[in-house]
Amino acid sequence: MREVHHLLACANDGEAARHGDVFDPNSGEIQARVALGDARLLDRAVDAALAAQPGWAATNPQRRARVMFRFKDLVEANMDALAHLLSSEHGKVIADAKGDIQRGLEVIEFACGIPHALKGEYTHGAGPGIDVYSMRMPLGIGAGITPFNFPAMIPMWMFGVAIACGNAFILKPSERDPSVPVRLAELMLEAGAPAGILQVVHGDKEMVDAILDHPAIGAISFVGSSDIAHYVYQRGVAAGKRVQAMGGAKNHGIVMPDADLDQVVADLSGAAFGSAGERCMALPVVVPVGDKTADALREKLIPAIQSLRVGVSTDPEAQYGPVVNAAHKQRVESWIQTGVDEGAELVVDGRGFQLQGHENGFFIGPSLFDRVTASMQSYKEEIFGPVLQIVRAPDFESALRLPSEHQYGNGVAIFTRNGHAAREFAARVNVGMVGINVPIPVPVAYHSFGGWKRSAFGDANQHGMEGVRFWTKVKTVTQRWPDGAPDGSNAFVIPTMG
């Protein structure tokens, strides 16, 4: 059986006392074991990072950018192999796996411009002979704790900017699909990053807690469920660290009566069911405004959903593949039953789906609910599977309140031809990322990603200039070159000092 090891800059990681199983979601079989580390292993990774980081920080930013350029080239050259490896452990189809990698590479492209992004500010003549300037300095060691659903994109969102800024980085990926993060770190070494600058440690809560408590780690980026994000934020901040912790989501798509329903259905097919719904920016709730809009949308959705092709992750014609493991499949199907018990109308039931020849795979068919209400627990919580819920709203104001009052505030979309309605919605909705006729409004890499409310803890977003600010600290220098008498008779005195 294949073994997935840590990637450390020190000697080999030795024999782990504990291991986790890595499944093939298409067959349900265990395909690999991953070594689960502990605090002692993290100490070794930190020691290596401490040894490497000062020299890396002293490397001028254009040379660090060249490493990012080479890394990008290497990832692109290995795209097919990386996508198949990712797909084999996660279950998303190859096209989605390549998209996962590509969206991460877009942040690497942004990091290639780090010499410009790190430029400070300068004031000449702030006082007689006084100049003031600021510098963005690396924090030292950063860490990332990443989820299973984007094993390439989210690590690159974190380590790309952090390393370009001059930090060392320790990545703790999900133990469910750990191989691609290790391969990315190997490619970063091949691109010219010094040993110790990017290391990968595997583990569960024991490793997470070790990262949160380690005094040498200055900043932590996390993506996962909201309860864990809150825990990570509180414990990390209590230990004096800078923390950004992205949580769960329940994104809504508001459908106005003037919307192009054929386009909405096409968008929902991908946004709600793509990657088996295992995306924090999926669109699992659609809010048609008015019963006439709801009835027409439902009529078009049913055949579109029933025609979706569910297949193994390597099937080029499949729209989505299996979920990540048996426990997650059971969790999603349990939420479907909860919706039924709460009185929602289950229009299309995806439970019990089996793929011929892959009966033990972790497949779930697409499901559609209608007449879901805001009081239902299945609406309040994130299902994270191929389930779409219709919540009917009588008017624009009611539709606006649904995402605004929901506990999560990651993303939202409005579908309309009315510019005034779109502008009003974008300005007033209490959600961090808004799409106008865009079903998955993930910002491009040179903007930043971040939700509101229980979708994000901390005050800094991912990537873009927000990422640069998160992974650096500002040093401000006030300088004067004296040209007066040696006895100091022309000394400058700051006015507030008397």
C-alpha positions in Angstrom: 0.0 0.0 0.0 1.3 3.5 -0.9 2.5 5.6 2.0 2.1 9.4 2.1 4.9 11.0 4.2 5.6 14.4 5.5 8.0 16.7 3.5 10.5 18.1 5.9 13.8 19.9 5.4 15.4 17.8 8.2 16.2 14.1 8.1 13.5 11.6 7.2 10.3 11.8 9.2 10.8 8.3 10.7 8.1 5.8 11.6 4.9 7.5 12.6 3.0 6.0 15.5 -0.4 6.7 13.9 -1.7 6.6 10.4 -4.8 7.7 8.6 -6.5 6.0 5.6 -6.7 7.6 2.2 -9.6 6.3 0.2 -10.3 6.0 -3.5 -13.8 7.6 -3.6 -14.6 5.9 -6.9 -14.3 2.4 -5.4 -14.5 2.9 -1.7 -11.2 1.1 -1.2 -8.3 2.3 0.9 -5.5 3.2 -1.5 -2.9 4.7 0.8 -1.9 5.4 4.4 -0.8 8.9 5.6 1.5 9.3 8.5 0.0 11.5 11.3 2.6 13.7 13.0 2.8 15.1 16.5 4.3 18.1 18.3 7.8 16.7 18.2 7.7 16.4 14.4 6.4 20.0 14.2 9.3 21.1 16.3 11.7 19.6 13.7 9.9 21.4 10.9 10.0 24.7 12.8 13.7 24.3 13.5 14.4 23.8 9.8 12.2 26.8 9.0 14.0 29.0 11.5 17.3 28.1 9.9 16.2 28.8 6.4 13.9 31.9 6.8 16.5 34.7 7.5 18.4 33.9 4.4 15.2 33.7 2.3 14.0 37.1 3.7 17.4 38.6 2.8 17.0 37.4 -0.8 15.8 40.4 -2.8 12.2 40.2 -3.9 12.8 39.9 -7.6 14.9 36.7 -7.0 12.0 35.4 -4.8 9.7 36.2 -7.7 11.9 34.2 -10.1 11.3 31.1 -7.9 7.5 31.8 -8.2 7.8 32.0 -12.0 9.7 28.7 -12.1 7.2 27.1 -9.7 4.3 28.2 -12.0 6.1 26.7 -15.0 6.7 23.4 -13.2 3.1 23.1 -12.0 1.8 23.8 -15.5 4.2 21.1 -16.9 2.9 18.6 -14.4 -0.8 19.6 -14.7 -2.1 16.3 -16.0 -0.3 14.2 -13.4 -1.3 16.5 -10.6 -5.0 16.6 -11.7 -5.2 12.8 -11.8 -3.5 12.5 -8.4 -5.9 15.1 -7.0 -8.9 13.4 -8.6 -7.9 10.0 -7.3 -8.0 11.1 -3.7 -10.8 13.7 -3.7 -13.2 12.3 -6.3 -13.8 15.5 -8.3 -13.7 15.0 -12.1 -10.5 15.8 -14.0 -11.8 19.1 -15.4 -12.6 20.3 -11.8 -9.2 19.1 -10.6 -7.5 21.1 -13.2 -9.6 24.1 -12.3 -8.6 23.6 -8.6 -4.9 23.8 -9.7 -5.4 26.7 -12.1 -7.2 28.9 -9.5 -4.2 28.3 -7.2 -1.8 29.2 -9.9 -3.5 32.5 -10.4 -2.4 33.5 -6.9 1.1 32.3 -7.7 1.0 34.6 -10.8 0.0 37.4 -8.4 2.9 36.5 -6.1 5.3 36.8 -9.1 4.7 40.5 -8.9 5.8 40.7 -5.2 8.6 43.3 -5.9 5.9 45.8 -6.7 3.5 44.6 -4.0 6.1 45.0 -1.3 7.0 48.6 -2.1 6.7 50.8 1.0 5.9 54.5 1.4 8.3 57.4 1.5 8.0 61.0 2.7 10.8 63.4 1.9 11.1 66.4 4.2 8.8 65.4 6.9 10.7 67.9 9.0 14.0 69.9 8.6 16.3 67.2 7.1 13.9 64.5 8.2 12.7 61.7 5.9 10.2 59.0 6.8 9.8 55.6 5.1 8.0 52.3 5.7 9.0 48.8 4.9 6.9 45.6 4.7 8.8 42.9 6.6 8.1 39.2 6.7 6.6 37.7 9.9 9.0 34.8 10.0 7.2 31.5 10.0 3.6 31.1 8.8 1.4 28.0 8.8 -1.6 26.9 6.8 -4.3 24.4 7.8 -6.3 23.5 4.7 -9.4 21.5 3.9 -10.0 18.4 1.7 -12.2 20.1 -0.9 -9.4 22.2 -2.7 -6.1 20.3 -2.0 -4.2 22.4 -4.6 -5.9 25.8 -4.7 -6.2 26.7 -1.1 -2.6 25.7 -0.1 -1.3 27.8 -3.1 -3.5 30.7 -2.0 -1.7 30.6 1.4 1.9 29.6 0.7 2.3 31.5 -2.6 1.9 35.0 -1.0 3.5 34.0 2.3 6.7 32.7 0.8 7.0 35.5 -1.8 6.9 37.9 1.1 9.9 36.3 2.6 8.4 33.9 5.2 9.0 30.2 5.7 5.7 28.2 5.6 4.5 25.0 7.2 1.5 23.4 5.5 -0.9 21.0 7.3 -3.2 19.7 4.6 -6.3 17.5 5.0 -5.4 14.0 5.8 -8.2 12.8 3.5 -6.3 13.8 0.3 -2.7 14.7 1.3 -0.7 13.7 -1.8 -1.0 16.8 -4.0 0.2 19.3 -1.3 3.3 17.1 -0.9 3.9 17.2 -4.6 3.5 20.9 -4.8 6.1 21.4 -2.1 8.5 19.1 -4.0 8.0 21.3 -7.1 8.6 24.4 -5.0 12.0 22.9 -4.0 12.7 22.1 -7.6 11.9 25.7 -8.5 14.7 26.9 -6.3 13.1 27.6 -2.9 15.6 26.7 -0.1 15.0 23.6 1.9 12.9 24.5 5.0 11.0 27.3 3.3 8.0 25.1 2.4 7.4 22.0 4.5 4.4 19.7 4.7 3.3 18.0 8.0 0.3 15.7 8.2 -1.9 15.1 11.1 -5.3 15.6 12.8 -6.3 17.7 15.8 -3.1 16.9 17.6 -1.1 18.5 14.9 -3.5 21.4 14.6 -3.2 22.2 18.3 0.6 21.9 18.1 0.6 24.5 15.3 -1.8 26.8 17.2 0.4 26.7 20.3 3.9 26.8 18.9 5.6 30.1 19.9 7.8 30.3 16.8 4.8 30.4 14.3 3.7 34.0 13.9 0.6 33.7 11.7 -1.9 31.0 10.7 -4.3 30.7 7.8 -7.2 28.2 8.1 -10.0 27.1 5.9 -12.6 24.6 7.1 -15.9 24.4 9.0 -17.1 27.4 11.0 -17.0 25.7 14.4 -13.4 24.7 13.8 -12.5 28.1 12.3 -13.8 29.8 15.4 -11.7 27.4 17.6 -8.6 28.0 15.5 -9.1 31.7 15.7 -9.7 31.9 19.4 -6.8 29.5 20.3 -4.4 31.1 17.9 -5.1 34.7 18.9 -4.8 33.6 22.6 -1.3 32.4 21.8 -0.4 35.8 20.3 -0.7 34.9 16.6 -2.1 36.6 13.7 -5.0 34.4 12.4 -7.3 34.4 9.4 -9.9 31.5 9.7 -12.4 31.0 6.9 -15.5 29.0 7.8 -18.5 27.5 6.2 -21.1 29.0 3.8 -24.7 28.8 2.7 -24.6 30.8 -0.5 -27.9 32.1 -2.0 -28.8 32.8 -5.6 -31.6 35.4 -5.9 -33.6 35.0 -9.1 -35.6 38.1 -10.1 -38.7 37.8 -12.3 -36.8 39.3 -15.3 -33.9 36.8 -15.1 -33.0 34.6 -18.1 -34.2 31.3 -16.6 -32.4 29.1 -19.1 -29.1 30.7 -18.1 -30.0 30.5 -14.5 -30.6 26.7 -14.8 -27.3 26.2 -16.7 -25.5 28.2 -14.0 -27.1 26.3 -11.1 -26.3 23.0 -12.6 -22.6 23.8 -12.3 -22.7 26.0 -9.2 -24.9 23.7 -7.0 -23.7 20.3 -8.2 -20.2 20.7 -9.6 -17.5 19.0 -7.5 -20.5 17.2 -5.8 -21.3 20.4 -4.0 -18.1 20.2 -1.9 -17.3 23.9 -2.3 -17.6 26.7 0.1 -18.6 28.9 -2.9 -21.2 26.4 -4.2 -24.7 27.8 -4.7 -26.9 25.4 -2.7 -29.9 27.8 -2.2 -31.9 29.4 -4.9 -34.4 32.1 -4.1 -36.9 32.8 -6.9 -38.9 36.0 -6.3 -42.6 35.4 -6.7 -44.4 32.1 -7.1 -44.6 32.5 -10.9 -40.8 32.7 -11.1 -40.5 29.8 -8.7 -42.8 27.5 -10.6 -41.2 28.3 -13.9 -37.7 27.8 -12.5 -38.7 24.5 -10.9 -40.1 23.2 -14.1 -36.9 23.9 -15.9 -34.6 22.6 -13.1 -36.1 19.1 -12.8 -35.2 17.8 -16.2 -31.8 19.6 -16.1 -31.0 17.9 -12.7 -32.2 14.5 -13.8 -30.0 14.7 -16.9 -26.8 15.4 -14.9 -24.2 12.7 -15.4 -22.6 11.3 -12.3 -19.5 9.2 -13.0 -16.1 8.2 -11.8 -13.7 11.0 -11.5 -11.8 10.0 -14.7 -15.0 10.0 -16.9 -14.6 13.0 -19.3 -18.4 13.2 -19.7 -19.3 13.2 -16.0 -20.4 16.5 -14.5 -19.4 15.4 -11.1 -17.9 12.4 -9.3 -18.2 10.9 -5.8 -17.9 12.7 -2.5 -14.7 12.3 -0.5 -15.5 9.4 1.8 -18.2 7.2 3.3 -18.6 9.4 6.4 -19.3 12.4 4.3 -21.7 10.5 2.1 -23.6 9.5 5.2 -23.6 13.0 6.5 -25.1 14.5 3.2 -27.8 11.8 3.0 -28.7 12.5 6.7 -29.2 16.1 5.8 -31.5 15.1 3.0 -33.6 13.1 5.4 -33.6 16.0 7.9 -35.1 18.2 5.1 -37.8 15.6 4.5 -38.6 15.4 8.2 -38.8 19.1 8.5 -41.5 19.3 5.8 -39.6 20.4 2.7 -40.7 18.9 -0.6 -38.1 16.5 -1.9 -38.6 16.9 -5.7 -35.6 14.9 -6.8 -34.0 12.4 -4.4 -30.3 11.5 -5.0 -30.0 9.0 -2.2 -29.4 5.4 -3.1 -27.6 6.3 -6.3 -25.2 3.5 -7.4 -22.8 3.6 -10.4 -22.6 0.3 -12.2 -19.3 -1.4 -11.6 -18.6 1.0 -8.7 -21.3 0.1 -6.3 -19.0 0.7 -3.2 -18.0 4.2 -4.4 -19.1 7.2 -2.5 -21.6 8.5 -5.0 -24.7 10.6 -4.3 -27.2 11.6 -7.0 -28.4 15.2 -7.3 -31.2 16.2 -5.0 -33.7 19.1 -5.3 -35.9 20.5 -2.5 -38.7 23.0 -2.9 -40.6 25.0 -0.3 -37.7 25.1 2.1 -38.2 27.8 4.8 -35.7 29.9 6.8 -36.8 28.1 10.0 -35.6 24.7 8.9 -32.3 23.4 10.2 -31.4 21.9 6.8 -31.5 25.5 5.5 -29.6 27.0 8.4 -26.6 24.6 8.1 -24.1 23.8 5.4 -24.9 20.5 3.7 -21.8 20.4 1.5 -23.1 18.0 -1.0 -25.1 17.8 -4.3 -28.3 19.2 -2.9 -30.1 22.3 -4.1 -32.8 24.0 -2.0 -35.5 26.3 -3.4 -36.6 29.0 -0.9 -39.5 31.0 -2.3 -39.6 34.8 -1.6 -42.6 37.0 -2.3 -40.6 40.1 -3.1 -37.2 41.7 -3.5 -37.0 42.8 0.2 -37.8 39.3 1.4 -35.2 37.8 -0.9 -32.6 40.4 0.3 -33.2 39.5 3.9 -32.6 35.8 3.5 -28.8 35.9 2.9 -28.4 39.0 4.9 -29.9 37.4 8.1 -28.3 33.9 7.6 -25.5 33.0 10.0 -23.1 32.6 7.1 -22.0 35.4 4.8 -19.6 34.0 2.3 -21.0 34.5 -1.2 -24.3 35.5 -2.8 -25.5 36.0 -6.4 -28.4 37.9 -8.0 -29.7 37.0 -11.5 -31.5 39.9 -13.2 -31.5 42.2 -16.2 -32.4 45.2 -14.0 -29.3 47.3 -13.3 -31.0 49.3 -10.5 -32.0 46.1 -8.6 -28.5 44.6 -9.0 -26.9 47.8 -7.7 -29.3 48.0 -4.8 -28.7 44.4 -3.9 -24.9 44.5 -4.1 -24.9 47.6 -1.8 -27.3 46.3 0.8 -26.8 42.6 1.1 -24.9 41.5 4.3 -22.5 39.1 2.6 -18.8 39.4 1.8 -18.7 38.4 -1.9 -21.4 39.2 -4.4 -22.1 38.0 -8.0 -24.3 39.8 -10.4 -25.3 37.2 -13.0 -22.2 35.3 -11.8 -23.1 32.1 -9.8 -19.8 31.6 -8.1 -18.3 35.0 -7.3 -14.8 34.0 -6.4 -12.7 37.1 -6.9 -9.7 37.1 -9.2 -6.3 36.6 -7.6 -5.3 40.3 -7.4 -8.5 41.1 -5.4 -9.1 39.2 -2.2 -11.3 36.4 -1.0 -13.3 36.5 2.3 -16.7 36.2 3.8 -18.6 37.8 6.6 -20.3 36.7 9.8 -19.6 33.0 10.7 -17.9 32.5 7.3 -14.7 34.2 8.4 -12.9 35.0 11.7 -10.2 37.7 11.7 -9.9 40.9 9.9 -7.8 40.0 6.8 -8.9 38.2 3.6 -7.1 35.7 1.5 -4.6 36.6 -1.3 -4.4 39.9 -3.3 -3.0 42.8 -1.3 -4.9 41.7 1.7 -2.7 38.6 1.7 0.4 40.7 1.4 -0.7 42.7 4.4 -1.5 39.6 6.4 1.8 37.9 5.8 3.9 41.0 6.6 4.4 43.6 9.3 5.2 47.3 8.7 8.4 48.9 10.0 8.5 52.7 9.8 11.9 54.5 9.8 12.4 58.2 10.6 15.9 59.3 9.5 18.0 62.4 9.6 21.5 62.9 8.4 23.0 65.7 10.5 24.8 68.5 8.7 25.1 71.0 11.6 27.8 71.8 14.1 29.4 68.9 16.0 28.2 70.3 19.3 24.6 69.7 18.2 23.6 73.3 18.1 21.5 72.7 15.0 19.8 69.6 16.5 16.3 69.0 15.4 13.7 68.7 18.2 10.3 67.2 17.4 7.8 70.0 18.4 5.7 67.8 20.6 8.8 67.1 22.8 9.0 70.7 23.9 
